Amino acid sequence: MGAAEEAAQNPVKKELVADAENPVSDDDAKTPGGGETPTIKGIDGLEETTVKEIKPCLPNEASEMLKSLASKWENVIDADALQVIPLKGAMTNEVFQIKWKTTEGESSRKVVVRIYGEGTGIFFDRDVEVKTFEFMSKSGQGPLLLGRFGNGRIEEFIHARTLTASDIRDPSTSALIAAKMKEFHDIDMPGPKTVNLWNRLRDWISEAKRLCSPEDIEEFHFDTFEKDLSTLESELSSTEQRIGFCHNDLQYGNIMLDEETNSVTIIDYEYASYNPVAYDIANHFNEMAANYHTDTPHVLDFTKYPDEEPSDPEVEQLLEEVEKYALANHISWGVWGLISTHGMKKLQFDNLLE
């Protein structure tokens, strides 16, 4: 096993836990500034309660913005009586579903509040992520942006369900994802359209070496990491390839399906940037081998990897590039896991096995 694959076996990558009825998902809720987070039920066994009872969960600015927003909706009974439900799953933000009772009986008005996490600057640029989200919102590609406050934003609640590991392996669903990826890759995102992969990987490797002990550096073969990376970059950059706007983290938890319209929405753009589209496809294919909702989320089952032979020469050429970029993708998430474990324990990462 090479260094890239060995490291890729260790990290337990971020997971998005969602329930079919309440699909938007992200971090475990924590009380900013310390203190105990009240028990809340409603999603995944959490109890619903009002914002007055768990006021520490939301910044005052966000609470006031939510009340102002709800006061403009005619069907909301009481704009001040909002229910706040922490949503579990990913690692870089705190996310809450906000609900108001309406004049329509059982129906609730819902939005999502996202409070940005700290200590994620090594992985992505938050300012770039915010601009990307705003652009995607205006382009109709993701949730609508309903408001911004100092350290977060209010988003549209998407009435769809988060995909599962088995969903992305289903041929009909996979076809929907492929079409949406093509649409994503064609987005004309403002800003430089240069490949970000190699610089990002080198930055991550440098940070991992800074955080790891000499024993860890030796155990995880960092000298081999850097040689592998240089070899891959030289090999892959020598051929002409299509560059597009890539998601770079298209695991099943970042894809939502509206079963009424049979349409998919790609969410969470923290790692999005311009890259070879073959890299984005390679990442998605690697994700087909993963299931983050098992007792062994770090174990990849490559019997689930796509294996149908291509019939078109152009597709065959693309798949050859995809197979090579799969190695870079393993290095990427392997180093991600090392940094997460050694440098972000305050976010309760535990991504390396004993």
Residue pairs with C-beta under 8 A, 6 or more apart in sequence:
1 9
2 224
2 228
2 327
3 220
3 221
3 222
3 224
3 225
3 228
3 331
4 225
4 228
4 327
4 328
4 330
4 331
4 334
5 327
5 330
6 220
6 221
6 334
7 220
7 225
7 330
7 331
7 334
7 335
7 337
7 338
8 300
8 330
8 331
8 333
8 334
9 298
9 299
9 300
10 298
10 334
10 337
10 338
10 351
10 352
10 353
11 298
11 333
11 334
11 336
11 337
11 338
11 340
11 341
11 351
11 352
12 292
12 297
12 298
12 337
12 350
12 351
13 251
13 290
13 292
13 297
13 333
13 336
13 337
13 351
14 89
14 90
14 91
14 92
14 251
14 253
14 292
15 89
15 90
15 251
15 253
15 292
15 293
15 297
16 25
16 26
16 89
16 90
16 162
16 251
16 253
16 254
16 268
17 25
17 44
17 88
17 89
17 253
17 293
18 24
18 25
18 87
18 89
18 161
18 162
18 253
19 43
19 44
20 161
21 161
22 42
22 43
22 85
22 87
22 97
23 158
23 159
23 160
23 161
23 162
23 256
24 87
24 95
24 97
24 112
24 157
24 158
24 162
25 87
25 88
25 89
25 90
25 95
25 162
25 253
26 87
26 88
26 89
26 90
26 92
26 93
26 94
26 95
26 114
26 268
27 87
27 88
27 89
27 90
27 91
27 92
27 93
27 94
27 95
27 117
28 86
28 88
28 89
28 348
29 37
29 40
29 57
29 86
29 87
29 88
29 94
29 96
30 37
30 94
31 37
31 56
31 57
32 56
32 57
32 59
32 94
32 115
33 56
35 56
37 54
37 56
37 57
37 86
38 49
38 53
38 54
39 46
39 47
40 46
40 47
40 48
40 49
40 54
40 84
40 85
40 86
41 47
41 48
42 48
42 83
42 85
43 85
43 87
43 88
43 97
44 88
46 85
46 86
48 83
48 85
48 99
49 83
49 84
50 81
50 82
50 83
50 84
51 57
51 58
51 63
51 66
51 82
51 83
51 84
54 84
55 63
57 84
57 86
57 96
58 66
58 84
58 96
58 113
58 115
59 115
59 149
59 150
59 151
59 152
61 149
61 150
62 113
62 115
62 149
62 152
62 154
63 82
65 147
65 149
65 154
66 82
66 98
66 111
66 113
66 154
67 79
67 80
67 82
68 79
69 111
69 146
69 147
69 154
70 76
70 79
70 82
70 100
70 109
71 79
73 79
73 100
73 109
75 102
75 103
75 104
75 109
76 100
76 101
76 102
76 109
77 100
77 101
77 102
77 103
78 100
78 101
79 100
81 100
81 101
82 98
82 99
82 100
83 98
83 99
83 100
83 108
84 96
84 97
84 98
85 96
85 97
85 98
85 99
86 94
86 95
86 96
87 95
87 96
87 97
87 112
89 95
89 253
90 253
90 268
91 117
91 340
91 344
91 347
91 349
92 116
92 117
92 120
92 123
92 270
92 347
93 114
93 115
93 116
93 117
93 152
94 114
94 115
94 117
95 112
95 113
95 114
95 115
96 112
96 113
96 115
97 110
97 111
97 112
97 157
98 110
98 111
98 112
98 113
98 154
99 108
99 109
99 110
100 108
100 109
100 110
101 108
102 108
102 109
110 157
111 146
111 154
111 155
111 156
111 157
112 143
112 154
112 155
112 156
112 157
113 152
113 153
113 154
113 155
114 152
114 153
114 154
114 155
115 151
115 152
116 126
116 151
116 152
117 347
118 346
119 343
119 344
119 346
119 347
120 126
120 270
120 344
122 203
122 204
122 207
122 339
122 343
123 204
123 270
123 271
123 336
123 339
124 270
124 271
128 191
128 273
129 269
129 270
129 272
130 148
130 153
131 190
131 191
132 189
132 269
132 272
133 142
133 145
133 153
133 269
134 145
135 189
135 190
136 142
136 187
136 269
137 143
137 144
137 145
138 145
139 187
141 183
141 184
141 187
141 265
141 266
142 265
142 266
142 267
142 269
143 155
143 156
143 157
143 158
143 265
143 267
144 155
144 156
145 153
145 154
145 155
145 156
146 153
146 154
146 155
146 156
147 153
147 154
148 154
158 256
158 258
158 265
158 267
159 258
160 256
160 257
160 258
160 259
160 265
161 256
161 257
161 259
162 252
162 253
162 255
162 256
163 173
163 252
163 253
163 255
163 256
163 257
163 264
164 252
164 293
165 252
165 290
165 291
165 292
165 293
167 173
167 252
167 257
168 174
168 177
168 252
168 255
168 284
168 287
168 288
169 288
169 304
173 257
173 264
176 257
176 262
176 263
176 264
177 250
177 255
177 264
177 284
180 255
180 264
180 265
180 266
181 247
181 250
181 266
181 280
181 281
181 284
184 244
184 245
184 246
184 247
184 266
185 242
185 244
185 245
185 246
185 277
185 280
186 244
186 245
187 244
187 245
188 245
189 245
189 274
192 274
193 243
193 274
194 274
195 243
195 274
195 275
195 276
196 273
196 274
196 275
197 275
197 276
197 279
197 328
197 332
198 229
198 233
200 273
200 332
201 229
201 328
201 331
201 332
201 335
202 229
204 332
204 335
204 336
204 339
205 222
205 225
205 226
205 229
205 335
207 339
207 343
208 222
208 335
208 338
208 339
208 342
209 217
209 222
211 338
211 339
211 342
211 343
212 220
212 222
212 338
212 342
216 338
216 342
220 334
220 338
225 331
225 334
225 335
228 327
228 331
229 328
229 331
232 324
232 327
232 328
232 331
235 324
236 276
236 321
236 324
236 325
236 328
239 321
241 276
241 277
241 278
241 321
242 276
242 277
242 278
243 274
243 275
243 276
243 277
244 274
244 275
244 276
244 277
244 280
245 272
245 273
245 274
246 272
246 273
246 274
246 275
246 276
246 277
246 279
246 280
247 254
247 266
247 269
247 271
247 272
247 280
248 271
248 272
248 273
248 275
248 279
248 280
248 283
249 268
249 270
249 271
249 272
249 283
250 266
250 280
250 283
250 284
250 287
251 284
251 287
251 290
251 292
252 287
253 292
254 266
254 267
254 268
255 264
255 265
255 266
255 267
256 264
256 265
256 266
256 267
257 263
257 264
258 264
258 265
276 321
276 325
278 318
278 321
278 322
278 324
278 325
279 325
279 328
279 329
281 318
281 322
281 325
282 322
282 323
282 324
282 325
282 326
282 328
282 329
283 325
283 329
283 332
285 305
285 306
285 322
285 326
286 300
286 305
286 326
286 329
286 330
288 304
288 305
288 306
289 300
289 301
289 302
289 304
289 305
290 297
290 300
290 301
291 297
291 301
298 351
298 353
310 316
310 319
337 351
337 352
338 352
340 347
340 349
340 351
341 349
341 350
341 351
341 352
